[in-house]
Amino acid sequence: MRAAPSVYLAILCAAFVGACFYNLRTNGIYACPAAYPDGGYLGYCNSTGYGDYDHGAFWFGLEPAASRAAAEAQVLFLGSSRMEFALSTAATDAWFAANSARYYLLGFTHSGNRVFTEPLLARLSPSARIYVIDSEDFFTRRESPPVARIFHGTDVDSQYRRKKLWQYAHRIVCGPLAFVCGDTVAYYRIRATGAWRFIGTVGSPTGVSDAADEERDGWQEAIDLAHSFVSKLPAERGCILLTIAPSHETHRARAAAIAESLGVAFVAPSIPDLKTFDARFGIRNPPSFNVVTMPGTPAFDSQDPDHIMWAQEVSLDVQWAHAMAPGANIVLVAAASDSDTDMLVALNYAINKGLGDMISMSFGESEVFLADAEGQKVVAKWEKAFKRARDRRITLIASSGDMGSTNIADDMGDVFGFQNVSYPASSPQVTAVGGTNLFYGKDGHADPAGTYLGETVWNDAPQGIASAGGGGVSALFRRPGYQDDLNKTVRKSLNQHRGIPDVAFNAGVVGGVIVYTSFDGLPAGFYVVGGTSAGAPQWAGIVADLNHALGRELGFINNRLYRLGANGVREREEHERGERRDRAGDRDHDRAQLFRDITVGDNGFCGFTPDFESVCVPGFSAAPGWDLATGWGTPNFGVLMSLFDQWDDDHDEDCDYNN
């Protein structure tokens, strides 16, 4: 029995429709789901098919509600898709709703596309009171195919109108019949705010155009473009802010410099690692976190070990200063390089701008490098800056080093074969923080629910880790007045020179602190980190807490540390001899309990010299009272606050830094 021709026709038609639909699903708009958000339209889907609809939608007025929202917004954001995506969050909506303000993310770039953005703004006639501009685009040429098609293509208006019709069909078909459509990631845009919503599982949101970024040839070209673009905005300079997308750190320093040349504000976003750290440990976000990058700072290079090292250092310092003082504002000042010249530029900027009441410096170099005439000129510049900070009641904290009684001698990590100390920790105007190994737990095991078991001098050599707390006698600085009351044996060992550290904090890699990092070059995650670089920011956090509790800036603290420490040792010795009876709450008792005195261990260090010789540099041993391994020890915070409230002295004669 033969089938009727109509049956064959039906089969052929079904096959043809199926093939067409399969092709559309594979290469066209039907590759994307149709879960349209309320008040949203499909801006981008499957570049080989539907492609970019957003540029034409605004240029040809195909989304009048979106154009009207952009024109009426009080805050208008101009920039790349990276900035748009970073701000397309519920938190952004909530903030503007709470402040009864309208915003719009008009995310068309203004570099190669300035010929598009500028006339588009002229068409929209925006009434925004504030413009926020993503400055990334001033440093790149972004050749956008959609813009090229709009200005140089043929029948472009009709093409975009057909895209709008396709969008209607997509919604009608894939809405009720979602199972027949694909799941390639689709980018939907909210008409009222310009915020993006991402739906689908294949791929990830990286950008809405096919544009390729290319570095501009010159710095002056970027400046000229920025001035030209900003001059055409219908707003006063005081109502214009420059920013940089959180995921794009390359041009932060240049953006800050351009903002300064324009006379507009520059606002850098917070580093997301801190938010992850806070969320993990239940710490509230800081009231504010600002990043100031000095002009000339290079782009982050994930292949450069030096960049990786400094990125880890930044994460450690920011996260643990914040952990110790959650209510403190944080300003991260990034120098253009780790040279003395660039570090001084950053330090002077922080001091001159009054960015903080304390400055934490987790860096240093051996005094050996500063002993000649040129080195002394460098030291004089540092000390001049430190004096200005001291005059402004800014507390200066520095880590004492991680190579025990010696320091690094070259870029290979080799060390000097003799005792030496690190600068700026050795400056008499700085509070130097050494290191301890902290034991905390119960039943001989680490346990966060346990108790304080004790501390020793930080030296991880027994665990096979070549690290120890920096400490020793300065070759550059005379003994400051606040060390005159140390006991006779200690003073003799100082030989009329400055001794460090002044105090200590947990620094062991074994039992270290936990830091979260997500920058390129290392797998994202939590890491255990040690070093006196952990102690310096934590002491800075302690001082911030003291400032807040006492209602004033403590400024230089070494005079008080040494006077209280010496009195405490003397009173503790009298108590042990039975000459004094005191009880908790008495000031005499408090002074005796001010520091946890470290009396076990030394900071000797074994390594290799630049001549490939194995060397073990003798260390300094802990002892009752102040010593060259841990200073006065680690703080008893509650007592520290009580006693610091009784002292407020700072003597200029203690800042002598001559040999």
C-alpha positions in Angstrom: 0.0 0.0 0.0 1.5 3.4 -1.0 1.3 6.5 1.2 -0.7 9.4 -0.2 1.2 12.4 -1.5 -0.2 14.6 1.2 1.6 12.4 3.8 4.9 12.8 2.1 4.3 16.5 1.9 3.5 16.7 5.6 6.7 14.7 6.4 8.8 16.9 4.2 7.3 20.1 5.7 7.9 18.8 9.2 11.5 17.9 8.4 12.0 21.4 6.8 10.6 23.2 9.8 12.6 21.0 12.2 15.8 21.7 10.3 15.0 25.5 10.2 14.2 25.5 13.9 17.3 23.5 14.7 19.4 25.9 12.7 17.8 28.9 14.5 18.3 27.3 17.9 22.0 26.6 17.1 22.9 29.9 15.4 20.1 32.4 16.2 18.0 33.9 19.0 16.4 30.6 19.9 19.7 29.4 21.3 18.8 31.6 24.3 16.2 31.2 27.0 13.3 33.6 27.1 13.1 34.3 30.9 12.6 38.0 30.3 12.7 39.9 33.6 9.9 42.4 34.4 10.5 45.5 32.4 13.5 44.0 30.6 14.5 43.5 27.0 17.0 41.2 25.3 20.2 43.2 24.8 22.6 40.5 23.6 22.3 36.9 22.7 24.5 34.5 20.6 26.8 36.8 18.7 26.7 34.6 15.5 22.9 35.2 15.3 21.0 37.8 17.3 24.1 39.6 18.3 24.0 43.1 19.7 20.7 44.9 19.9 21.5 47.5 22.5 23.3 50.1 20.4 20.6 50.3 17.8 17.8 50.2 20.3 19.1 53.5 21.7 20.2 55.1 18.4 17.0 54.4 16.6 14.7 54.9 19.5 13.4 51.3 19.6 13.2 51.2 23.4 11.6 54.6 24.2 11.1 53.6 27.9 14.8 53.0 28.3 15.8 56.2 26.5 13.4 58.2 28.7 14.8 56.6 31.8 18.4 57.4 30.8 17.4 61.0 30.0 15.6 61.5 33.3 18.2 59.8 35.6 19.7 61.9 38.3 23.0 59.8 38.2 24.2 58.7 34.8 27.0 56.1 34.6 29.0 56.1 31.4 31.5 53.3 30.7 32.3 49.9 29.5 30.3 46.7 30.1 32.7 45.8 32.9 31.5 48.7 35.0 27.9 48.0 34.1 28.1 44.4 35.2 29.8 45.4 38.4 27.0 47.7 39.3 24.1 45.5 38.1 23.3 44.3 41.6 20.5 44.3 44.1 22.7 46.4 46.4 22.9 49.2 43.7 19.1 49.2 43.4 18.7 49.2 47.2 21.1 52.1 47.7 19.4 54.4 45.1 16.0 53.4 46.3 16.9 54.2 49.9 18.2 57.6 48.8 15.2 58.2 46.5 17.4 58.8 43.5 17.2 57.6 39.9 20.2 56.1 38.1 20.9 54.7 34.7 23.8 52.6 33.4 24.4 53.9 30.0 27.2 51.5 29.2 28.5 52.6 25.8 32.2 53.2 25.8 33.6 56.6 25.1 37.0 55.8 23.5 36.8 54.6 19.9 33.0 55.0 20.4 33.1 58.7 21.4 31.6 59.4 18.0 28.7 57.3 19.2 28.4 58.3 22.9 28.7 62.0 22.3 25.9 62.3 19.7 23.8 59.8 21.6 23.9 62.1 24.7 23.0 65.0 22.5 19.9 63.0 21.3 18.9 62.0 24.8 19.4 65.5 26.4 20.1 64.0 29.8 19.1 65.9 32.9 21.6 64.1 35.2 23.0 66.0 38.1 26.0 63.6 38.5 28.0 61.8 35.9 30.2 58.8 36.8 32.7 57.9 34.1 34.6 54.7 33.7 38.1 56.0 32.9 39.3 52.7 31.5 38.1 53.7 28.1 40.5 56.7 28.0 43.4 54.3 27.8 42.2 51.9 25.1 40.9 52.0 21.6 37.7 50.0 21.4 36.7 49.3 17.8 33.0 48.4 18.1 31.4 46.5 15.1 27.9 47.7 16.1 29.0 51.3 15.9 30.7 50.7 12.6 27.5 49.1 11.3 25.3 52.0 12.5 27.4 54.7 10.9 28.7 52.9 7.8 26.3 50.1 7.1 23.3 50.0 4.8 19.7 49.4 5.8 20.8 49.4 9.4 17.6 50.9 10.8 15.6 48.0 9.2 18.0 45.4 10.5 17.5 46.6 14.1 13.8 46.8 13.7 13.8 43.2 12.5 15.8 42.3 15.6 13.0 43.8 17.7 10.5 41.7 15.9 12.6 38.6 16.4 12.6 39.5 20.1 8.7 39.4 20.1 8.8 36.1 18.4 11.4 34.7 20.8 9.3 35.7 23.8 6.1 34.2 22.3 7.7 30.9 21.3 10.3 30.3 24.1 8.2 31.7 26.9 5.6 28.9 27.0 7.8 26.3 25.2 11.1 26.8 27.1 12.1 23.2 26.5 12.4 23.7 22.8 14.9 26.7 23.2 18.5 26.7 24.2 20.4 27.8 27.3 23.2 29.9 25.8 23.8 32.8 28.2 21.6 35.8 27.4 22.0 39.4 28.6 18.7 41.1 29.4 18.6 44.8 30.3 16.2 46.5 32.7 14.6 49.5 30.9 14.3 51.6 34.1 17.9 51.5 35.2 20.0 49.9 32.4 21.1 47.2 34.8 21.8 43.8 33.3 20.4 40.3 34.1 22.2 37.2 32.9 20.2 34.0 32.2 21.5 30.7 30.8 24.2 28.2 31.7 26.5 28.1 28.6 29.3 30.7 28.7 29.7 33.6 31.1 29.0 37.4 30.9 32.2 39.0 29.7 31.1 41.8 27.4 28.2 42.9 25.2 30.1 43.9 22.2 32.6 42.2 19.9 35.0 45.1 20.5 38.7 44.4 21.1 40.7 46.5 23.5 44.0 48.0 22.3 46.3 50.1 24.4 46.6 53.7 23.3 50.0 54.8 22.0 50.6 57.6 24.4 49.7 59.1 27.8 49.0 62.5 26.3 46.4 61.0 23.9 44.5 59.6 26.9 44.6 63.0 28.6 43.4 64.9 25.5 40.6 62.4 25.0 39.5 62.7 28.6 39.5 66.5 28.5 37.6 66.6 25.2 35.0 64.1 26.4 34.4 65.7 29.8 34.2 69.3 28.4 31.1 68.3 26.4 29.2 67.0 29.4 26.4 69.3 30.6 27.6 69.3 34.2 29.9 71.2 36.4 33.3 69.6 37.2 32.2 69.2 40.8 29.4 66.9 39.7 31.7 64.6 37.6 33.4 61.5 39.1 36.0 59.2 37.4 36.2 55.6 38.5 37.7 52.3 37.2 35.9 49.0 36.9 36.5 46.7 39.9 37.7 43.9 37.6 40.2 46.0 35.7 43.1 47.4 37.7 45.4 48.3 34.8 44.9 52.0 34.6 44.0 53.0 38.2 47.0 55.2 38.7 46.6 57.0 35.4 42.9 57.5 36.0 43.7 59.2 39.4 46.1 61.5 37.6 43.6 62.4 34.9 41.0 63.1 37.5 43.4 65.5 39.2 44.2 67.2 35.9 40.5 67.6 35.2 39.7 68.9 38.6 37.2 66.1 39.2 36.9 63.5 41.9 38.3 59.9 41.5 36.6 57.1 43.3 38.2 53.7 43.3 36.1 50.6 44.1 36.9 48.4 47.0 38.9 45.2 46.6 36.5 42.2 46.5 39.0 40.0 48.5 38.2 42.0 51.7 34.5 41.4 51.3 35.1 37.6 50.9 37.4 37.7 54.0 34.8 39.6 56.0 32.0 37.3 54.9 33.9 34.2 55.9 34.7 35.4 59.4 31.6 37.4 60.1 33.3 40.8 60.1 31.3 43.9 59.0 32.5 45.8 56.1 34.7 48.9 56.9 32.8 52.3 56.9 35.0 53.2 53.9 37.8 51.6 51.9 39.6 53.8 49.4 42.6 53.0 47.1 45.0 55.7 46.2 47.4 54.7 43.5 50.4 56.9 42.7 50.9 58.1 39.1 53.3 55.9 37.2 52.2 52.6 38.8 52.5 49.8 36.2 49.7 47.4 35.3 49.5 44.3 37.5 51.5 41.5 35.9 50.5 38.1 37.0 53.8 36.7 35.6 55.9 39.0 37.7 56.9 37.4 41.1 57.4 40.8 42.6 53.9 41.9 41.7 52.5 38.6 43.2 54.5 39.2 46.4 53.1 42.8 46.8 49.6 41.7 46.0 49.8 39.1 48.8 51.2 41.8 51.1 48.4 44.2 50.3 45.8 41.5 51.0 47.4 40.6 54.3 47.7 44.2 55.5 44.3 45.3 54.5 42.4 42.2 55.8 44.2 42.1 59.2 44.2 45.8 59.9 40.5 45.6 59.3 40.1 42.5 61.4 41.6 44.3 64.4 39.7 47.5 63.9 36.4 46.7 62.0 35.1 50.2 62.5 38.1 52.0 61.1 38.2 53.7 57.7 40.9 52.2 55.5 43.0 53.9 52.8 45.4 51.8 50.8 48.2 54.0 49.2 49.9 52.1 46.4 53.4 53.4 45.4 54.5 53.3 41.8 57.3 50.9 42.7 59.2 49.6 45.8 62.1 52.0 45.4 62.8 54.4 48.2 61.9 57.4 45.9 58.5 56.0 45.0 57.7 54.8 48.5 58.5 58.3 49.8 56.2 59.9 47.3 53.4 57.6 48.5 54.2 58.3 52.2 54.3 62.0 51.8 51.0 62.0 49.9 49.4 60.1 52.8 50.8 62.5 55.3 50.1 65.7 53.4 46.5 64.6 52.6 45.9 63.5 56.2 44.6 60.1 55.0 44.9 58.4 58.4 45.8 58.7 62.1 48.3 55.7 61.8 50.4 54.4 59.0 51.4 50.8 58.7 54.5 49.9 56.7 55.1 46.2 56.1 58.3 46.7 54.2 61.9 47.3 54.8 65.5 47.1 53.6 68.8 46.3 55.5 70.6 49.3 57.0 73.6 48.0 55.1 72.1 49.5 51.9 71.8 52.9 53.5 75.1 53.2 55.2 77.0 55.2 52.5 76.6 58.9 51.8 73.8 58.4 49.2 72.0 56.1 51.6 72.2 58.7 54.4 70.5 61.2 52.1 67.7 58.8 51.5 67.4 58.2 55.3 67.3 61.9 55.9 64.3 62.2 53.5 62.5 59.4 55.3 63.2 60.9 58.7 62.0 64.3 57.6 58.7 62.7 56.5 58.4 60.8 59.8 59.0 64.0 61.7 56.1 65.7 59.8 53.9 62.7 60.6 54.8 62.8 64.2 54.1 66.6 64.4 50.6 65.7 63.0 50.1 63.0 65.6 50.2 60.2 63.1 51.4 56.9 64.6 54.0 55.1 62.4 54.2 51.3 62.6 56.7 49.1 60.7 57.5 45.4 60.6 61.0 44.5 61.8 61.8 41.8 59.2 61.5 38.1 58.6 65.1 37.0 58.5 65.8 37.1 62.2 69.1 38.8 63.2 70.0 39.5 59.5 68.3 40.6 56.3 68.0 39.9 52.6 71.1 40.9 50.7 70.0 40.4 47.0 67.1 39.7 44.8 67.7 35.9 45.1 66.8 35.9 48.8 70.4 35.5 50.0 71.3 37.1 53.3 74.1 39.0 54.9 76.4 36.9 57.0 76.4 39.2 60.0 73.9 40.9 62.3 72.0 43.9 60.9 68.5 45.4 61.2 65.8 46.6 58.8 64.9 50.2 58.0 62.4 51.9 58.5 61.7 49.8 61.6 65.0 51.0 63.0 64.0 54.6 62.9 63.5 56.0 66.4 60.3 57.7 65.2 58.7 54.4 64.2 57.3 51.7 66.4 59.0 48.5 65.3 56.9 45.2 65.5 58.8 41.9 65.9 57.4 38.4 65.8 56.3 35.6 68.1 55.0 32.0 67.7 51.6 32.0 69.3 50.2 28.9 71.0 46.5 29.0 71.5 44.2 26.0 72.1 43.7 23.2 74.7 45.1 19.8 75.5 48.3 20.7 73.6 46.5 21.3 70.3 45.4 24.4 68.4 41.8 25.1 69.0 39.9 28.4 68.4 37.7 27.6 71.3 40.7 27.2 73.6 42.8 29.6 75.6 46.1 31.4 75.4 48.9 28.9 76.1 52.0 31.1 75.6 54.4 32.5 73.1 58.0 32.2 72.0 60.3 34.2 69.8 59.2 33.7 66.2 61.5 31.2 64.6 60.1 28.5 62.3 63.5 26.9 61.6 62.5 23.8 63.6 59.6 23.3 61.2 61.9 23.6 58.2 60.9 27.1 57.4 63.7 29.7 57.1 61.9 32.6 58.8 62.4 34.4 62.1 61.5 37.7 63.7 63.7 40.6 62.9 65.6 42.3 65.7 69.0 43.6 66.7 71.0 46.8 67.1 70.9 49.7 64.6 74.1 50.9 63.0 72.6 54.2 61.9 70.7 55.6 64.9 71.8 56.5 68.4 69.9 55.2 71.3 66.8 57.3 71.7 65.9 58.7 75.1 63.0 56.4 75.6 65.5 53.4 75.8 67.6 55.1 78.5 65.7 53.4 81.3 66.3 49.8 80.0 68.3 47.7 82.4 72.1 48.0 82.5 72.7 44.7 80.7 70.5 45.6 77.8 71.9 49.1 77.5 75.4 47.7 77.4 74.4 45.4 74.5 72.9 48.4 72.6 76.3 50.2 72.8 74.6 53.6 72.7 72.5 52.7 69.6 68.8 52.1 68.9 67.6 48.6 69.5 64.5 46.9 67.8 61.8 45.7 67.9 59.8 47.8 70.3 56.9 45.3 70.6 55.8 42.0 69.0 52.9 40.1 67.6 52.1 36.7 66.2 54.1 36.2 63.1 54.7 32.4 62.7 54.0 30.8 59.4 53.2 27.8 61.6 50.0 29.1 63.3 49.8 32.1 61.0 46.9 34.2 60.0 44.4 33.4 57.2 44.3 35.6 54.1 42.0 35.4 51.1 43.4 36.3 47.6 41.8 36.1 44.2 44.2 38.0 41.9 45.7 36.4 38.8 48.8 34.4 39.3 47.6 32.4 42.3 44.6 30.1 42.7 41.8 31.9 44.5 41.4 30.8 48.0 42.4 31.2 51.7 46.1 31.0 52.6 48.0 30.7 55.8 50.5 33.6 56.0 53.1 34.6 58.5 55.7 37.3 59.0 56.1 40.5 61.0 54.2 42.0 58.0 51.2 40.5 59.8 52.0 42.1 63.1 52.4 45.7 61.8 48.9 46.1 60.4 47.4 44.4 63.5 49.3 46.8 65.7 47.9 49.6 63.5 44.4 48.2 64.1 45.1 48.2 67.9 46.2 51.9 67.8 43.0 52.7 65.7 40.9 51.1 68.4 42.8 53.0 71.1 42.3 56.3 69.3 38.6 55.6 69.0 38.2 54.5 72.6 40.1 57.5 74.0 38.6 60.0 71.6 41.9 61.4 70.4 44.9 60.6 68.2 47.7 59.0 70.2 50.4 59.9 67.7 53.9 58.8 68.7 53.6 56.0 71.2 57.2 54.8 71.9 57.7 57.1 74.9 54.6 55.7 76.6 55.4 52.1 75.6 58.9 52.3 77.2 57.9 54.2 80.3 54.9 51.9 81.0 56.9 48.8 80.1 59.8 49.8 82.4 57.5 50.6 85.3 55.7 47.3 84.8 58.8 45.3 84.9 60.0 47.1 88.1 56.7 46.5 89.8 56.5 42.9 88.7 60.0 42.3 90.2 59.0 44.0 93.4 55.9 41.9 93.6 58.0 38.7 93.1 60.3 39.8 95.9 57.3 40.3 98.2 57.9 44.1 98.4 54.5 45.0 96.7 51.0 43.7 97.1 48.5 44.8 94.5 45.3 43.6 93.1 43.6 43.7 89.7 42.3 47.2 88.9 45.2 49.0 90.6 47.4 50.9 88.2 50.5 49.3 89.6 49.0 45.8 88.9 47.9 47.0 85.4 51.4 48.1 84.5 52.8 44.8 85.5 50.3 43.1 83.2 50.6 45.5 80.3 52.6 43.1 78.0 52.9 39.4 77.7 56.6 39.0 78.3 58.3 36.6 75.9 61.2 34.8 77.6 61.8 31.7 75.4 63.6 31.4 72.1 65.9 33.4 69.8 65.9 34.9 66.3 69.1 33.3 64.9 68.9 32.6 61.2 70.7 30.2 58.8 70.8 30.7 55.1 73.1 31.4 52.2 75.2 34.5 51.4 75.4 36.1 47.9 78.8 34.2 47.6 76.9 30.9 48.0 78.3 30.3 51.4 76.2 28.6 54.1 76.0 30.8 57.1 74.2 30.9 60.5 73.9 34.4 62.0 73.7 34.3 65.8 70.4 35.6 67.1 69.3 37.5 70.2 67.6 35.6 73.0 64.4 36.5 74.7 64.7 37.5 78.4 62.5 38.9 81.1 61.5 42.5 80.2 62.6 44.2 77.0 64.9 42.3 74.7 66.3 42.4 71.1 64.1 39.5 69.9 60.5 40.6 70.9 60.9 44.1 72.5 58.4 44.4 75.3 56.4 41.4 74.0 52.7 41.3 72.9 50.0 43.6 74.2 47.3 43.1 76.8 44.8 45.2 75.0 42.4 46.1 77.8 45.3 47.2 80.1 46.9 49.1 77.2 43.9 51.2 76.7 43.5 52.0 80.4 47.2 53.0 80.9 47.5 55.0 77.6 44.7 57.1 78.8 47.0 58.3 81.7 49.9 59.3 79.5 50.1 61.8 76.7 53.8 62.8 76.2 55.9 63.2 73.1 59.4 64.7 73.3 61.1 66.0 70.2 64.5 65.2 71.5 63.8 61.5 71.0 63.7 61.8 67.2 67.4 62.3 66.8 68.5 60.1 63.9 72.2 61.1 63.5 74.9 58.5 64.0 
